[in-house]
């Protein structure tokens, strides 16, 4: 998928695909709060609440315009038909 241009998935940028952040993930509420704050601020990403690692936001990934194929948590391109 590296560099492949394709349309965004049919879901809001605030909602990651369940294969990337399952509804039962114990840190999901904190992750989504951090992600939504990054989206609202126009930031490229946020520090993961559990690990402290930098995670790219769906907004940044959508502005980039292509899927890198690395399994980003908030990939705005992945949908049920592709692994993204």
HUVEN-V23321 format. One line per field, one symbol per residue. ss: DSSP state (~ for helix, > for strand, _ for the rest). phi: phi as a letter, one per 20 degrees, with the letter a starting at -180 (. if undefined). psi: psi as a letter, one per 40 degrees, with the letter a starting at -180 (. if undefined). A space follows every 50 residues. Layout:
ss=???
phi=???
psi=???
This chain:
ss=___>_______________________~~~~~~~~~~~~~~___>>>___ ___>>>_~~~~~~~__>_________________
phi=.gmfebfffeafffdffffebfgegfdgffffffffffffemffabegfe enffcfefffffffnbeemenggdgedfcfebem
psi=ehehhiiiigiidehihdedgidehdedddddddddddddefidaihhdd deihhiidddddddeiheeefhdfhedhaeeid.
